[in-house]
Amino acid sequence: MRRLLPAILFTVLLLPGRAWAASPGLSSEQIESELAHKPYNYLARQLLVDELRQDGSYASAYWHAAWLTWLASRQYSDSDEGAGLLRDRRNRDRAASWQSEGLTATIAAVDAQHLLYDSCLNGSIAQQAERIRREIAAMLAHAEEADAKAGRNDPVARMALVQLGITLDDAILLDTTGDDHTSRLSVLRIAATRAAAVAAWLPQAPGPHRSLAIIRARLADLPAGRRADMDGRGELWDTAIAEADRALELDPSDPYLPELLWTLHLRAGHWTQAAAWQAKVEETAKLSSR
């Protein structure tokens, strides 16, 4: 793979809209430098992840894998170099061994998701929900402190905080020991603000808009009495739909966004639009089954 990489990169980077003023034999440092100016070249970032792993630069590889997972189009987000790499515990441990402060929030976000999902899969969530909620809240607080101490606008770290907020909201929902809509409201509002900031920093990245659509939908679904200081329910559903629309505009091949838009329009009471999205989802399902 490494012998083929320079030639592959040279071919890819000469494609329309992806041209780089570069020659074969690019080092990982040169690719990273180019990506700093052209962050939406997802294929180059995907290839960079493989190159960094082979070089033993596990922390950098993990950072770029998180970039793909939380910011890129679905094709690259769900790839082996994106979410696949983040899910692998060996890659997590290798990245964590570098003790990079820039990865604190990212590692915490992955650990929190593993903690919650593993508890659900092994059937212990009913007994452990309260403990898991406390642990994820502590992970989020620690990650927030590390991000503030770093003092830089890192889109990956900020999206990691967004993911931690979403996971904490899941944990609060699963903790049936009390009715804690107020905590959910606070967690979701902060997560929305962070995701919106990343969307402003990287306006062509669909990932923040996907997350914002989910967060705003959860806010809209909170009991009305807990949202007295926020927009009305209808406006919240509309903002969730707007974020999903923007994500689909940036990533039209995402197979999950049409189903999300169908659901959002249903919840918003937009029956005509919901029926249209339902038809699209069903037609896509028919074509994929052939």
C-alpha positions as CSV (number, residue, x, y, z in Angstrom):
1,M,0.0,0.0,0.0
2,R,2.8,2.4,0.9
3,R,4.5,1.9,-2.5
4,L,1.3,2.7,-4.3
5,L,0.3,5.7,-2.2
6,P,2.3,8.5,-3.9
7,A,1.0,7.5,-7.3
8,I,-2.6,7.2,-6.1
9,L,-2.3,10.5,-4.4
10,F,-0.9,12.2,-7.5
11,T,-3.8,10.8,-9.6
12,V,-6.5,11.8,-7.1
13,L,-5.1,15.3,-6.5
14,L,-5.2,16.1,-10.2
15,L,-8.9,15.5,-10.4
16,P,-11.0,18.6,-11.2
17,G,-11.7,20.6,-8.0
18,R,-9.0,18.7,-6.1
19,A,-5.8,19.8,-7.9
20,W,-2.8,20.3,-5.7
21,A,0.4,22.0,-6.7
22,A,2.3,18.9,-5.7
23,S,4.3,16.0,-7.1
24,P,4.4,12.3,-6.5
25,G,6.2,11.2,-3.3
26,L,4.3,13.5,-0.9
27,S,5.1,13.0,2.7
28,S,2.4,12.9,5.4
29,E,3.6,16.3,6.6
30,Q,3.1,17.7,3.1
31,I,-0.4,16.3,2.8
32,E,-1.3,17.7,6.2
33,S,0.0,21.1,5.1
34,E,-2.2,21.0,2.0
35,L,-5.2,19.8,4.0
36,A,-4.8,22.8,6.3
37,H,-5.7,24.9,3.2
38,K,-8.1,22.4,1.6
39,P,-9.8,20.6,4.4
40,Y,-12.7,19.1,2.4
41,N,-10.5,16.8,0.3
42,Y,-11.8,13.8,2.2
43,L,-10.1,11.2,0.0
44,A,-6.7,12.8,0.6
45,R,-7.5,12.8,4.4
46,Q,-8.5,9.2,4.2
47,L,-5.2,8.2,2.5
48,L,-3.4,10.3,5.1
49,V,-4.8,8.3,7.9
50,D,-3.4,5.1,6.4
51,E,0.0,6.8,5.8
52,L,0.2,8.1,9.4
53,R,-0.7,4.6,10.8
54,Q,2.0,3.0,8.8
55,D,4.4,5.7,10.0
56,G,3.5,4.9,13.6
57,S,2.0,8.4,14.1
58,Y,-1.1,7.0,15.9
59,A,-2.2,10.2,17.6
60,S,-2.3,12.1,14.3
61,A,-4.0,9.2,12.5
62,Y,-6.6,9.2,15.3
63,W,-7.2,12.9,15.0
64,H,-7.7,12.8,11.2
65,A,-10.0,9.7,11.6
66,A,-12.1,11.7,14.1
67,W,-12.2,14.5,11.5
68,L,-13.6,12.1,8.9
69,T,-16.1,10.6,11.4
70,W,-17.6,13.8,12.7
71,L,-17.1,16.2,9.9
72,A,-16.9,14.5,6.5
73,S,-19.5,13.1,4.2
74,R,-21.1,9.8,5.1
75,Q,-19.0,7.8,2.6
76,Y,-15.8,8.8,4.5
77,S,-17.4,9.1,7.9
78,D,-18.4,5.4,7.9
79,S,-15.1,4.2,6.3
80,D,-12.5,2.0,7.9
81,E,-10.3,5.2,8.1
82,G,-13.1,7.1,9.9
83,A,-15.5,5.5,12.3
84,G,-14.0,2.1,11.8
85,L,-10.7,3.3,13.1
86,L,-12.2,5.1,16.1
87,R,-14.2,2.0,17.1
88,D,-11.1,-0.2,17.2
89,R,-9.8,-0.3,20.8
90,R,-6.3,-1.0,19.7
91,N,-6.2,2.2,17.8
92,R,-7.7,4.1,20.7
93,D,-5.0,2.7,23.1
94,R,-2.2,3.5,20.7
95,A,-3.4,7.1,20.2
96,A,-3.9,7.5,24.0
97,S,-0.4,6.3,24.7
98,W,1.0,9.4,23.1
99,Q,-0.7,11.5,25.9
100,S,-1.6,14.3,23.5
101,E,-3.6,17.0,25.1
102,G,-5.3,17.6,21.7
103,L,-6.8,14.2,21.8
104,T,-8.3,14.4,25.4
105,A,-11.8,15.2,24.2
106,T,-11.7,12.8,21.3
107,I,-10.6,9.8,23.5
108,A,-13.2,10.8,26.1
109,A,-16.0,10.9,23.4
110,V,-15.0,7.4,22.1
111,D,-14.7,6.0,25.6
112,A,-18.1,7.4,26.6
113,Q,-19.8,5.8,23.6
114,H,-18.1,2.5,24.3
115,L,-19.3,2.7,27.9
116,L,-22.9,3.3,27.0
117,Y,-23.1,0.9,24.1
118,D,-21.4,-1.9,25.9
119,S,-23.7,-1.6,28.9
120,C,-26.7,-1.7,26.6
121,L,-25.4,-4.7,24.7
122,N,-24.6,-6.7,27.8
123,G,-28.0,-5.9,29.4
124,S,-26.6,-4.1,32.4
125,I,-27.9,-0.6,31.6
126,A,-31.0,-0.9,33.8
127,Q,-28.8,-1.5,36.9
128,Q,-25.9,0.8,35.8
129,A,-27.6,3.7,34.2
130,E,-27.1,6.1,37.1
131,R,-23.4,5.3,37.5
132,I,-22.8,5.5,33.7
133,R,-24.5,8.9,33.6
134,R,-22.2,10.2,36.3
135,E,-19.1,8.8,34.6
136,I,-20.0,10.3,31.2
137,A,-20.8,13.6,32.9
138,A,-17.3,13.5,34.5
139,M,-15.7,12.6,31.2
140,L,-17.4,15.7,29.6
141,A,-16.3,18.0,32.4
142,H,-12.7,16.8,32.1
143,A,-12.8,17.2,28.3
144,E,-14.2,20.7,28.6
145,E,-11.4,21.6,31.0
146,A,-8.8,20.2,28.6
147,D,-10.3,22.0,25.6
148,A,-10.4,25.3,27.5
149,K,-6.8,24.9,28.6
150,A,-5.7,24.2,25.0
151,G,-7.0,27.6,24.1
152,R,-7.4,26.9,20.4
153,N,-10.4,26.4,18.1
154,D,-9.9,22.7,17.2
155,P,-12.9,21.5,15.2
156,V,-12.2,17.8,16.1
157,A,-12.0,18.6,19.9
158,R,-15.1,20.7,19.7
159,M,-17.1,18.0,17.8
160,A,-15.8,15.5,20.4
161,L,-17.5,17.7,23.0
162,V,-20.7,17.7,20.9
163,Q,-20.6,13.9,20.8
164,L,-20.0,13.7,24.5
165,G,-23.1,15.9,25.0
166,I,-25.2,13.6,22.8
167,T,-24.0,10.5,24.6
168,L,-24.7,12.2,28.0
169,D,-28.2,13.0,26.8
170,D,-28.6,9.3,25.9
171,A,-27.4,8.3,29.4
172,I,-29.8,10.8,31.0
173,L,-32.7,9.3,29.0
174,L,-31.7,5.8,30.1
175,D,-31.5,6.7,33.7
176,T,-35.0,6.2,35.0
177,T,-34.2,7.2,38.6
178,G,-35.6,10.7,38.0
179,D,-37.3,13.0,35.6
180,D,-34.3,15.3,34.6
181,H,-35.5,17.3,31.6
182,T,-33.7,20.4,33.0
183,S,-30.3,18.6,32.7
184,R,-31.1,17.5,29.2
185,L,-32.0,21.0,28.2
186,S,-28.7,22.4,29.5
187,V,-26.6,19.6,27.9
188,L,-28.3,19.9,24.5
189,R,-28.2,23.7,24.3
190,I,-24.5,23.7,25.0
191,A,-23.9,20.9,22.4
192,A,-26.0,22.9,19.8
193,T,-23.9,26.0,20.4
194,R,-20.7,24.0,19.9
195,A,-21.9,22.3,16.8
196,A,-23.0,25.6,15.3
197,A,-19.6,27.0,16.0
198,V,-17.9,24.2,14.1
199,A,-20.4,24.6,11.2
200,A,-19.3,28.3,11.0
201,W,-15.6,27.3,11.0
202,L,-16.1,24.7,8.3
203,P,-19.2,25.7,6.3
204,Q,-18.8,23.0,3.7
205,A,-18.6,20.1,6.2
206,P,-21.9,18.1,6.5
207,G,-21.0,16.5,9.9
208,P,-21.9,19.5,12.2
209,H,-25.2,19.9,10.4
210,R,-26.0,16.2,10.9
211,S,-25.3,16.6,14.6
212,L,-27.3,19.9,14.8
213,A,-30.3,18.2,13.2
214,I,-30.3,15.5,15.9
215,I,-29.7,17.9,18.8
216,R,-32.4,20.4,17.7
217,A,-34.8,17.5,17.2
218,R,-34.1,16.4,20.8
219,L,-34.7,19.9,22.0
220,A,-38.0,20.1,20.2
221,D,-39.0,16.8,21.7
222,L,-38.5,18.0,25.3
223,P,-41.7,18.7,27.3
224,A,-42.9,22.2,26.4
225,G,-42.9,23.4,30.0
226,R,-39.1,22.9,30.2
227,R,-38.5,25.1,27.2
228,A,-40.1,28.3,28.3
229,D,-37.0,30.3,27.6
230,M,-36.6,28.8,24.1
231,D,-38.3,29.0,20.7
232,G,-41.7,27.4,20.2
233,R,-41.9,23.7,19.4
234,G,-42.7,24.3,15.8
235,E,-39.7,26.6,15.3
236,L,-37.4,24.1,16.9
237,W,-38.6,21.3,14.5
238,D,-38.1,23.8,11.6
239,T,-34.5,24.4,12.7
240,A,-33.8,20.7,12.9
241,I,-35.2,20.3,9.4
242,A,-33.1,23.2,8.1
243,E,-29.9,21.5,9.5
244,A,-30.8,18.2,7.9
245,D,-31.6,19.9,4.6
246,R,-28.2,21.6,4.7
247,A,-26.4,18.4,5.5
248,L,-28.1,16.7,2.6
249,E,-27.1,19.6,0.3
250,L,-23.5,19.1,1.3
251,D,-23.7,15.3,1.2
252,P,-26.4,14.3,-1.2
253,S,-25.4,10.6,-1.2
254,D,-25.9,10.2,2.6
255,P,-28.4,7.3,2.7
256,Y,-29.7,8.2,6.2
257,L,-30.6,11.8,5.8
258,P,-33.8,11.2,3.7
259,E,-35.1,8.9,6.4
260,L,-34.2,11.6,9.0
261,L,-36.0,14.2,7.0
262,W,-39.1,12.0,6.7
263,T,-39.1,11.6,10.5
264,L,-38.5,15.3,11.2
265,H,-41.3,16.4,8.9
266,L,-43.7,13.8,10.5
267,R,-42.8,15.1,14.0
268,A,-43.3,18.7,12.8
269,G,-46.7,17.9,11.4
270,H,-45.7,18.6,7.8
271,W,-47.8,15.8,6.3
272,T,-47.2,16.6,2.6
273,Q,-43.4,16.9,3.0
274,A,-43.3,13.8,5.1
275,A,-45.2,11.8,2.5
276,A,-42.7,13.0,-0.2
277,W,-39.7,12.0,1.8
278,Q,-41.4,8.6,2.7
279,A,-41.8,8.0,-1.1
280,K,-38.1,8.8,-1.7
281,V,-37.0,6.5,1.1
282,E,-39.2,3.6,-0.1
283,E,-38.1,4.1,-3.7
284,T,-34.4,4.0,-2.6
285,A,-35.1,0.8,-0.6
286,K,-36.7,-0.9,-3.6
287,L,-33.8,0.0,-5.9
288,S,-31.2,-1.2,-3.3
289,S,-33.0,-4.6,-2.9
290,R,-32.9,-5.4,-6.7
